[in-house]
Amino acid sequence: MTHEDKGHLEVEDRGDVLIVRVDGGPHSLFGLDIANQLEELVDRVDRDAHVRAVVFTGTRPGRFVSHADVRWLQEEGAAVPPLGRRGASAIARVARGADRARALEPVVRRTPLWGAVQLDRLHATFLRMNASGVIFVAALNGSALGLGAEFAWACDLRVMADGDFFIGQPEVLLGINPGGGGTQRLTRLIGTHRSLVAILEGRPFTPAQALANGAVDEVVALDDVITRATELAEYFGARPREAVAAVKRSVYFGGSMSLTEGLHVERTEFLGTDQSEDGQQLMLDYLATTDATGELPLYDPDTYKHALESGRVPGLRSTNGR
């Protein structure tokens, strides 16, 4: 596939929160450059303990991310001979192994596997967002279809602008299945049947429909989208980062397993946070406050309100450090 730069991420550092504007070129497309830079960004914020949240928004008025670069999809598909479902499954599994062996990338790039590797890598980036202690918020300043919608579904929270905008999965109208996670993520957000009907028809949701179905969390005036998304990023990002990561992994990964397997994931994450420095300090603070006041702190309305606002239960011993 011939390739030229068609997009980039503009990062604005606001301390605990990064505002990331997705510039997908003239048509606001999500292509290989955006995918690669998103992978680098997620790696960066995972390593930076000072970053608590990331807000994504689009640079073009009325568009969050239009959809995938269709030429990218078409050319990668044309590079692979007809496989059938069994052959496609085998290619997908081999691609996962090839992606993990990054040293082989120069060789893999010259094979039909490369398109499958790119898709697996994008899925891995979205999954890293789901496993991260960083909160990711989609500030939908306009419409999002296909991979643009899937990018929003992969975030933890979604704030959408009110107006003549839409969000959804139209891939069936191009004779293809969603490939960026739409069949899985939308289903987990709004339920199996609603997701099936929406994806089969290819009709997107209006902001009001998306809110009513649970596909977005809030709908606000266009001028308020980034402000509200940033408020949510700061609010949820104030919680202890290790606990945030544990909760996200338990819900995103454990929640789609059998009850027995999901409970194992929860136990694993609980044991890790129970021994963490933050967890131990906050629990000792809670016990000290209980002993000093004769009441459980979370049964004091003012204390609970302060805990929600600050992201942690205040205590007599607390230094309020992060």
Disulfide bonds with the S-S distance in Angstrom:
none
